[in-house]
């Protein structure tokens, strides 16, 4: 509960129609979540306008409406007219939950790939340091006695602030947040005081939303302006977009394999059992070993090392934390079996991520690579053909299937990917739209020493077809098929 005038502290107002002394019981941006005494923020969405749901919010007991539109005539409740409803919602949310970010260390991670893995690595390092980490990211929102499957990478501002308040009340000392480009563009993380901002890399994704790589980069860059006088920036020196970011922010901490990096990977060994990496920094050199696989994870490890050193975590603790992390849900996650197959589930759902996945597998000397993947519907269509071309050029055999087709025709999505495969001049592919059948077929043709990669959904435990959500976990489907194979 908070007085309206305190809730609106720092918010740029055009007009307020009534008393600022009234008590507000809560904040909602969905009319379904409104309770008596709430402020309802009528946000304009991609498909619907919150203005259309004001009547429903009032019926549920909303006392205050926040909108970019002026108050309608004869409107009896309190109406707050603002320049930017999303900005106002974020600032109100931070006020309502008493700015939890001010009382913990907050680390924001942005970039196309590596965000999730970096949070898992840092989480283990912080635990070994006897800190209490909380994580808000793509797989889950978790902390002491908190473990909620994630609905989206970065929640809306009221949910984010509420979660951080709950984490702080449960003793969390460090909050790790995966910050998506959508969240930055839609101002969900305004009002959060980031202590450290990490940039991993940038490659083509969400271009249906951002329209160009330059605009995608500009969205990601916004994280580095938040709390910029107090925050430290940790940036991938080797990434071209990382270099651009470094040029715009002097005094940053850099990591990478290139000689100029502040925290540099000098020597490394990539093997089927994991990674061994020698790290050089201002204080000397040390070695880390990890169960994670592939070159992309070198960078995730270096990002976590650079951040931990910035937090003054002892080297021995960093080493222990990295070694302690054995696997990450849906990130090159190995599925054990008795057939001598190397089966992995991975979240790769862009052409660049698919290329990294296939390169990682190739480094491990496979007999053959069998790839199963599709592409999500109602998402960036430009990447589909590119994904097909990568698959056709790098996998020994490809099975095209459904991902989350959503409202699109699954066969039209597959057809777009197939164009790319044909560009690679290969006939080594098959189309099986039913994902379960596609996975079963891949397992049936696999032979000892083959690498079978099931890509696209990773940790997800559902499939979206039209407007229905069906339970579907790649890992569980694989295990159930293997069980039947073992019984025969």
C-alpha positions as CSV (number, residue, x, y, z in Angstrom):
1,X,0.0,0.0,0.0
2,X,1.3,3.4,-0.9
3,X,0.1,7.0,-1.3
4,X,-0.4,7.9,-5.0
5,X,1.9,10.9,-4.7
6,X,4.7,8.6,-3.5
7,X,4.0,6.1,-6.2
8,X,4.4,8.8,-8.8
9,X,7.7,10.2,-7.5
10,X,10.0,10.9,-10.5
11,X,7.2,10.3,-13.1
12,X,6.8,12.9,-15.8
13,X,3.1,13.8,-15.7
14,X,0.9,15.8,-18.1
15,X,-2.1,15.9,-15.8
16,X,-3.7,14.2,-12.8
17,X,-7.4,14.5,-12.4
18,X,-7.9,13.9,-8.6
19,X,-6.4,13.6,-5.2
20,X,-2.8,12.4,-4.9
21,X,-3.3,11.4,-1.3
22,X,-5.4,8.2,-2.0
23,X,-3.9,4.9,-1.1
24,X,-2.9,2.5,-3.9
25,X,-3.1,-1.2,-3.1
26,X,-1.2,-2.5,-6.1
27,X,-0.2,-2.1,-9.8
28,X,-1.5,-4.1,-12.8
29,X,-0.9,-3.8,-16.5
30,X,-3.4,-6.6,-17.4
31,X,-7.0,-6.1,-16.5
32,X,-7.2,-9.7,-15.4
33,X,-4.8,-9.0,-12.5
34,X,-6.6,-5.9,-11.2
35,X,-7.8,-6.0,-7.6
36,X,-9.7,-3.4,-5.6
37,X,-7.7,-0.2,-5.0
38,X,-5.2,-0.9,-7.8
39,X,-3.6,1.4,-10.4
40,X,-4.2,0.0,-13.9
41,X,-1.7,1.0,-16.5
42,X,-3.3,1.0,-20.0
43,X,-0.4,0.1,-22.2
44,X,-0.4,0.0,-25.9
45,X,0.7,-3.4,-27.1
46,X,1.6,-4.9,-30.5
47,X,-1.9,-6.4,-31.0
48,X,-4.1,-4.7,-28.4
49,X,-4.4,-1.4,-26.6
50,X,-4.9,-1.4,-22.8
51,X,-7.3,1.5,-23.3
52,X,-9.8,-1.1,-24.5
53,X,-9.7,-2.9,-21.1
54,X,-10.2,0.1,-18.8
55,X,-13.9,-0.8,-18.3
56,X,-13.0,-4.3,-17.2
57,X,-10.3,-2.9,-14.9
58,X,-12.8,-0.6,-13.3
59,X,-15.3,-3.4,-12.8
60,X,-12.6,-5.3,-10.9
61,X,-12.0,-2.3,-8.6
62,X,-9.3,-0.2,-10.2
63,X,-9.1,3.3,-8.5
64,X,-6.6,4.9,-10.8
65,X,-6.0,4.7,-14.6
66,X,-2.5,5.5,-16.0
67,X,-2.6,6.3,-19.7
68,X,-0.9,8.2,-22.5
69,X,-4.4,9.4,-23.6
70,X,-6.2,12.3,-21.9
71,X,-9.0,11.7,-19.5
72,X,-12.4,10.9,-21.2
73,X,-15.2,13.3,-20.4
74,X,-17.3,12.4,-17.3
75,X,-14.7,9.9,-16.1
76,X,-15.2,9.6,-12.4
77,X,-12.1,7.8,-11.1
78,X,-8.6,9.3,-10.9
79,X,-6.9,9.5,-14.3
80,X,-3.1,10.0,-14.7
81,X,-2.1,11.4,-18.1
82,X,1.5,10.7,-18.9
83,X,3.9,11.2,-21.8
84,X,5.2,7.6,-21.7
85,X,3.0,4.9,-20.0
86,X,5.7,2.3,-20.1
87,X,8.3,4.6,-18.5
88,X,5.7,5.7,-15.9
89,X,4.8,2.0,-15.1
90,X,8.5,1.1,-14.6
91,X,9.1,4.0,-12.3
92,X,5.9,3.5,-10.3
93,X,6.8,-0.2,-9.9
94,X,10.2,0.6,-8.5
95,X,8.6,3.1,-6.1
96,X,5.9,0.7,-5.0
97,X,8.3,-2.1,-4.1
98,X,10.7,0.4,-2.5
99,X,13.6,0.1,-5.0
100,X,14.9,-3.4,-4.1
101,X,17.9,-2.9,-6.5
102,X,19.3,-0.3,-4.2
103,X,19.9,-3.0,-1.5
104,X,21.6,-5.7,-3.5
105,X,24.1,-6.0,-6.3
106,X,22.4,-6.2,-9.7
107,X,24.1,-7.7,-12.7
108,X,22.4,-7.4,-16.1
109,X,23.5,-9.6,-19.0
110,X,22.5,-8.7,-22.6
111,X,23.5,-10.0,-26.0
112,X,22.1,-12.6,-28.5
113,X,23.7,-15.7,-27.1
114,X,25.3,-16.8,-23.8
115,X,23.0,-14.9,-21.4
116,X,21.6,-18.0,-19.8
117,X,24.8,-19.9,-19.5
118,X,26.6,-16.8,-18.0
119,X,23.9,-16.5,-15.3
120,X,24.3,-20.2,-14.4
121,X,28.1,-19.8,-14.1
122,X,27.9,-16.7,-12.0
123,X,25.2,-18.2,-9.8
124,X,27.6,-21.1,-9.0
125,X,30.5,-18.7,-8.4
126,X,28.4,-16.6,-6.1
127,X,27.2,-19.6,-4.2
128,X,30.8,-20.8,-3.7
129,X,31.5,-17.2,-2.4
130,X,28.8,-17.7,0.2
131,X,26.7,-15.0,-1.3
132,X,23.0,-15.6,-2.0
133,X,22.2,-15.2,-5.7
134,X,18.8,-14.8,-7.3
135,X,18.3,-15.2,-11.1
136,X,15.7,-13.8,-13.5
137,X,16.2,-15.4,-16.9
138,X,15.1,-17.4,-19.8
139,X,14.9,-20.8,-18.1
140,X,13.5,-19.8,-14.7
141,X,13.2,-17.2,-12.0
142,X,15.0,-18.6,-9.0
143,X,16.5,-17.9,-5.6
144,X,16.1,-19.1,-2.0
145,X,12.7,-21.0,-1.9
146,X,11.9,-19.5,-5.3
147,X,11.8,-21.5,-8.5
148,X,9.3,-20.4,-11.2
149,X,9.5,-21.5,-14.8
150,X,10.1,-18.4,-16.9
151,X,7.2,-17.0,-19.0
152,X,9.6,-14.6,-20.8
153,X,13.3,-13.7,-20.5
154,X,12.7,-10.4,-18.8
155,X,9.3,-9.9,-17.1
156,X,7.2,-6.7,-17.2
157,X,8.3,-4.0,-14.7
158,X,5.8,-4.7,-11.9
159,X,6.6,-8.4,-12.0
160,X,10.3,-7.7,-12.1
161,X,10.3,-5.3,-9.2
162,X,8.0,-7.6,-7.1
163,X,10.3,-10.6,-7.7
164,X,13.4,-8.6,-6.7
165,X,11.6,-7.4,-3.6
166,X,10.7,-11.0,-2.7
167,X,14.3,-12.1,-3.4
168,X,15.7,-9.3,-1.2
169,X,13.3,-10.2,1.6
170,X,14.6,-13.8,1.4
171,X,18.2,-12.6,1.7
172,X,19.4,-12.4,-1.9
173,X,22.6,-10.4,-2.1
174,X,23.2,-10.5,-5.9
175,X,20.5,-10.5,-8.5
176,X,21.4,-11.8,-12.0
177,X,19.0,-10.6,-14.8
178,X,19.0,-11.6,-18.4
179,X,18.0,-8.4,-20.1
180,X,16.4,-8.9,-23.5
181,X,16.3,-6.3,-26.3
182,X,12.5,-6.2,-26.0
183,X,12.7,-5.4,-22.3
184,X,15.1,-2.5,-23.0
185,X,13.0,-1.2,-25.9
186,X,9.8,-1.5,-23.8
187,X,11.5,0.1,-20.7
188,X,10.8,-2.8,-18.4
189,X,14.1,-2.4,-16.5
190,X,13.9,1.4,-15.9
191,X,14.2,2.1,-12.2
192,X,16.7,-0.7,-11.6
193,X,20.1,0.3,-10.5
194,X,22.5,-2.1,-12.3
195,X,25.9,-2.4,-10.7
196,X,27.4,-4.4,-13.6
197,X,26.2,-4.6,-17.3
198,X,27.6,-7.5,-19.4
199,X,27.5,-7.6,-23.2
200,X,28.1,-11.1,-24.7
201,X,27.7,-10.8,-28.5
202,X,25.3,-9.8,-31.2
203,X,24.0,-11.7,-34.2
204,X,20.8,-11.7,-36.3
205,X,17.7,-12.3,-34.1
206,X,14.4,-10.5,-33.5
207,X,14.9,-8.6,-36.7
208,X,11.1,-8.8,-37.3
209,X,10.9,-6.5,-34.3
210,X,14.0,-4.4,-34.6
211,X,14.1,-4.3,-38.4
212,X,17.9,-4.0,-38.7
213,X,21.1,-5.0,-36.8
214,X,21.8,-1.4,-36.1
215,X,18.5,-0.9,-34.3
216,X,18.9,-4.2,-32.5
217,X,22.3,-3.0,-31.3
218,X,20.9,0.3,-30.2
219,X,18.2,-1.5,-28.1
220,X,20.9,-3.7,-26.4
221,X,23.1,-0.6,-25.8
222,X,20.4,1.0,-23.6
223,X,21.4,-1.3,-20.7
224,X,24.7,0.5,-20.5
225,X,23.1,3.9,-20.0
226,X,21.1,2.8,-17.0
227,X,22.8,3.8,-13.7
228,X,25.8,4.6,-15.9
229,X,27.6,6.7,-13.4
230,X,27.8,3.8,-10.9
231,X,27.7,0.7,-13.1
232,X,30.7,-1.2,-14.5
233,X,30.6,-2.5,-18.1
234,X,32.0,-5.9,-19.0
235,X,32.1,-6.4,-22.7
236,X,33.2,-9.1,-25.2
237,X,36.3,-7.7,-26.9
238,X,36.2,-10.2,-29.8
239,X,32.7,-9.5,-31.0
240,X,32.4,-6.8,-33.7
241,X,29.4,-5.2,-32.0
242,X,31.3,-5.5,-28.7
243,X,34.2,-3.5,-30.2
244,X,31.7,-0.9,-31.3
245,X,30.2,-0.7,-27.8
246,X,33.7,-0.5,-26.2
247,X,34.5,2.5,-28.5
248,X,31.4,4.3,-27.1
249,X,32.1,3.6,-23.4
250,X,35.7,4.3,-22.3
251,X,37.0,2.6,-19.2
252,X,35.1,-0.7,-19.6
253,X,36.4,-4.1,-18.6
254,X,36.9,-6.4,-21.6
255,X,37.2,-10.1,-22.1
256,X,38.1,-12.4,-25.0
257,X,40.8,-14.4,-26.7
258,X,42.3,-11.3,-28.4
259,X,45.5,-9.7,-27.0
260,X,43.8,-6.4,-26.1
261,X,41.3,-8.0,-23.7
262,X,41.7,-7.2,-19.9
263,X,40.7,-10.8,-19.0
264,X,42.1,-13.0,-21.7
265,X,41.9,-16.7,-22.5
266,X,45.5,-17.6,-23.5
267,X,45.4,-21.3,-24.0
268,X,42.4,-23.6,-24.2
269,X,41.5,-27.2,-24.9
270,X,38.1,-28.3,-26.1
271,X,37.3,-31.9,-25.6
272,X,34.3,-34.3,-25.2
273,X,34.7,-34.1,-21.4
274,X,34.7,-30.3,-21.3
275,X,37.0,-27.2,-21.4
276,X,40.3,-26.4,-20.0
277,X,41.2,-22.7,-20.1
278,X,44.2,-20.6,-19.0
279,X,43.1,-17.1,-18.0
280,X,45.4,-14.1,-17.9
281,X,44.4,-10.9,-16.0
282,X,46.1,-8.0,-14.3
283,X,46.8,-10.1,-11.1
284,X,48.4,-13.0,-13.0
285,X,47.3,-16.3,-14.5
286,X,45.1,-19.2,-13.5
287,X,43.4,-22.2,-15.1
288,X,39.7,-23.1,-15.0
289,X,38.1,-26.4,-16.0
290,X,34.5,-26.8,-17.0
291,X,32.1,-29.6,-18.0
292,X,30.6,-27.3,-20.5
293,X,31.4,-28.0,-24.2
294,X,32.4,-25.9,-27.2
295,X,34.0,-22.6,-28.1
296,X,31.0,-20.4,-27.4
297,X,31.3,-21.5,-23.8
298,X,34.8,-20.2,-23.6
299,X,33.3,-16.8,-23.9
300,X,30.6,-17.5,-21.4
301,X,33.3,-18.6,-18.9
302,X,35.4,-15.6,-19.6
303,X,32.4,-13.3,-19.1
304,X,31.7,-14.9,-15.7
305,X,35.4,-14.7,-14.7
306,X,35.6,-11.0,-15.7
307,X,32.5,-10.2,-13.7
308,X,33.5,-12.3,-10.7
309,X,37.0,-10.6,-10.6
310,X,35.2,-7.2,-10.8
311,X,33.2,-8.3,-7.7
312,X,36.5,-9.1,-6.0
313,X,35.8,-12.9,-5.8
314,X,39.0,-14.8,-5.0
315,X,40.4,-16.8,-8.0
316,X,40.1,-20.1,-6.1
317,X,36.4,-19.5,-5.6
318,X,35.9,-18.6,-9.3
319,X,37.6,-21.9,-10.2
320,X,35.4,-23.9,-7.8
321,X,32.2,-22.3,-9.1
322,X,33.0,-22.9,-12.7
323,X,34.0,-26.6,-12.0
324,X,30.8,-27.1,-10.0
325,X,28.4,-26.3,-12.9
326,X,27.9,-29.6,-14.7
327,X,25.1,-28.8,-17.2
328,X,22.5,-26.2,-18.1
329,X,19.0,-27.1,-19.1
330,X,18.6,-27.1,-22.9
331,X,22.1,-25.7,-23.6
332,X,24.1,-28.5,-25.4
333,X,22.5,-30.8,-22.8
334,X,23.6,-34.4,-23.2
335,X,21.1,-37.2,-23.0
336,X,22.8,-40.4,-21.8
337,X,22.0,-43.7,-23.6
338,X,23.2,-47.2,-24.0
339,X,23.6,-47.1,-27.8
340,X,26.8,-45.2,-28.1
341,X,25.0,-42.2,-29.5
342,X,25.9,-38.7,-28.6
343,X,22.5,-37.0,-28.2
344,X,22.2,-33.3,-27.3
345,X,19.3,-30.9,-26.8
346,X,20.0,-27.3,-27.6
347,X,18.1,-24.0,-27.7
348,X,19.8,-22.9,-31.0
349,X,17.0,-21.1,-32.9
350,X,18.9,-18.7,-35.2
351,X,21.3,-19.3,-38.0
352,X,24.3,-18.1,-36.0
353,X,23.4,-20.2,-33.0
354,X,22.9,-23.3,-35.3
355,X,26.3,-22.7,-36.8
356,X,27.9,-22.5,-33.3
357,X,26.1,-25.7,-32.3
358,X,27.3,-27.6,-35.4
359,X,30.8,-26.2,-35.0
360,X,30.9,-27.4,-31.4
361,X,29.8,-30.9,-32.5
362,X,32.4,-31.0,-35.3
363,X,35.2,-30.1,-32.9
364,X,34.4,-33.3,-31.0
365,X,35.2,-35.6,-34.0
366,X,31.7,-37.1,-34.7
367,X,31.2,-40.1,-37.0
368,X,28.2,-38.2,-38.5
369,X,26.0,-35.2,-37.4
370,X,22.3,-35.8,-37.6
371,X,20.3,-32.5,-37.0
372,X,16.6,-32.1,-36.1
373,X,15.2,-28.6,-36.1
374,X,12.5,-26.2,-37.3
375,X,11.7,-22.5,-36.8
376,X,9.2,-20.7,-34.7
377,X,6.1,-19.2,-36.3
378,X,5.1,-15.5,-36.0
379,X,8.8,-14.7,-35.5
380,X,11.6,-13.4,-37.6
381,X,11.0,-15.0,-41.0
382,X,14.3,-13.8,-42.6
383,X,16.4,-16.3,-40.6
384,X,14.6,-19.4,-41.8
385,X,16.4,-19.7,-45.2
386,X,19.7,-18.9,-43.6
387,X,19.1,-21.6,-41.0
388,X,18.5,-24.1,-43.8
389,X,21.7,-23.1,-45.6
390,X,23.7,-23.6,-42.4
391,X,22.2,-27.0,-41.8
392,X,22.6,-28.1,-45.4
393,X,26.2,-27.1,-45.4
394,X,27.3,-28.4,-42.0
395,X,25.1,-31.4,-41.0
396,X,25.5,-34.9,-42.6
397,X,21.8,-35.5,-42.4
398,X,19.0,-33.0,-41.5
399,X,15.4,-33.6,-40.5
400,X,13.1,-30.6,-40.8
401,X,10.2,-30.5,-38.4
402,X,7.9,-28.2,-36.3
403,X,9.2,-25.9,-33.6
404,X,6.4,-23.7,-32.2
405,X,4.5,-22.9,-35.4
406,X,2.0,-20.8,-33.5
407,X,-0.5,-19.3,-36.0
408,X,1.5,-20.1,-39.1
409,X,1.1,-23.0,-41.4
410,X,3.9,-25.4,-40.3
411,X,4.6,-26.6,-43.9
412,X,5.2,-23.0,-45.1
413,X,7.8,-22.5,-42.3
414,X,9.5,-25.8,-43.3
415,X,9.3,-24.8,-47.0
416,X,11.2,-21.6,-46.2
417,X,13.9,-23.5,-44.4
418,X,14.1,-26.0,-47.2
419,X,15.0,-23.2,-49.7
420,X,18.2,-22.7,-47.7
421,X,19.0,-26.4,-47.6
422,X,18.6,-26.5,-51.4
423,X,21.0,-23.6,-51.7
424,X,23.6,-25.8,-50.0
425,X,23.1,-28.3,-52.8
426,X,22.4,-31.3,-50.6
427,X,19.7,-34.0,-50.7
428,X,20.6,-35.3,-47.3
429,X,17.4,-34.2,-45.6
430,X,13.9,-35.4,-44.8
431,X,10.8,-33.5,-43.8
432,X,8.8,-34.9,-40.8
433,X,6.5,-32.1,-39.4
434,X,5.5,-34.2,-36.3
435,X,8.4,-33.3,-33.9
436,X,8.1,-36.6,-32.0
437,X,8.3,-38.6,-35.2
438,X,11.2,-36.5,-36.4
439,X,13.2,-37.2,-33.2
440,X,12.3,-40.9,-33.3
441,X,13.5,-41.1,-36.9
442,X,16.8,-39.4,-36.0
443,X,17.4,-41.9,-33.1
444,X,16.4,-44.8,-35.4
445,X,19.0,-44.0,-38.0
446,X,21.7,-43.0,-35.6
447,X,24.7,-45.4,-35.2
448,X,27.4,-45.6,-32.6
449,X,29.6,-42.5,-32.7
450,X,27.0,-40.3,-34.3
451,X,26.1,-36.9,-32.9
452,X,22.3,-36.3,-32.9
453,X,21.4,-32.7,-32.3
454,X,17.8,-31.7,-31.4
455,X,17.8,-27.9,-31.8
456,X,15.4,-25.0,-31.3
457,X,13.4,-25.6,-28.1
458,X,16.1,-26.4,-25.6
459,X,14.7,-26.2,-22.0
460,X,11.1,-25.5,-23.2
461,X,8.5,-28.1,-22.1
462,X,5.7,-27.1,-24.4
463,X,4.8,-26.7,-28.1
464,X,2.6,-23.9,-29.4
465,X,0.3,-24.9,-32.3
466,X,-2.3,-22.3,-33.4
467,X,-3.5,-20.9,-30.1
468,X,-3.0,-24.1,-28.1
469,X,-0.1,-25.0,-25.8
470,X,0.8,-28.7,-25.7
471,X,3.2,-30.3,-23.2
472,X,6.4,-31.2,-25.1
473,X,9.9,-31.5,-23.8
474,X,12.6,-32.6,-26.3
475,X,14.7,-34.2,-23.5
476,X,11.7,-36.2,-22.1
477,X,10.6,-37.3,-25.6
478,X,14.1,-38.5,-26.4
479,X,14.2,-40.4,-23.1
480,X,10.8,-42.1,-23.7
481,X,11.9,-43.1,-27.2
482,X,15.2,-44.5,-26.0
483,X,13.4,-46.5,-23.3
484,X,11.2,-48.2,-26.0
485,X,14.3,-48.8,-28.1
486,X,16.1,-50.4,-25.2
487,X,13.0,-52.7,-24.5
488,X,13.1,-54.1,-28.1
